Amino acid sequence: MVPWRITSCLLLAAAYAEAAAGFARDVGGPLQILELGGGIGRLAFNLIRALDERGIAFHYRFTDASASNLAAVARHPQLAPFLLRGQLSLQELDALNPLGLALDPGPVVVVANYLFDTLPHDAWRAQGGRARAQHVEVWSQSPDATLDEIDWRFIDAGAAPSPAVTGYAARVGEGRFLWPTGSVACVQ
């Protein structure tokens, strides 16, 4: 089970709201809060309430790649007033291909709590400070195997590393590591 309480609790929402309030004071004007990969809206609910309680002018843009998650947020009875007032909008969005995302002019706060670890990663092996791409092979004798019953191994692949991966491999020296390819693409 993915731990969710710490990433969507009132304490975290209050901290985010305080940071957003400070940013709003610095830049002036209403904020656009863009939540990427919002899931079923646990953090959105707490953060919207925290922003509203602080009197911060905002428009909350909730996005997720899953239509069923967006439908769950749309049915959330405690978020309905924000939807009706136009303070909350919902959009299906693939963070790796964010076509159709249109932001209004003005300051933007981006929230991406669980997004980056759900996006693709590439496996690499550092050997003598040089990077070698890795494929991971996973197999099992049974279609109902548990994680303890699954065998896996790394196989060298021929992909060329980016300069960032090369630099990181030089610092690693020896060992395997994951590179957040999807997160880098999302930020770009």
Secondary structure, 3 states (H helix, E strand, C coil): CCCCHHHHCHHHHHHHHHHHHHHHHHHCCCEEEEECCCCCCHHHHHHHHHHHHCCCCEEEEEEECCHHHHHHHHCCCCCHHHHHHCCEEEEECECCECCCCCCCCCCEEEECCCCHHHCCCEEEEEECCEEEEEEEEEECCCCCCCHHHCEEEEEECCCCCCHHHHHHHHHHCCEEEEECHHHHHHHC
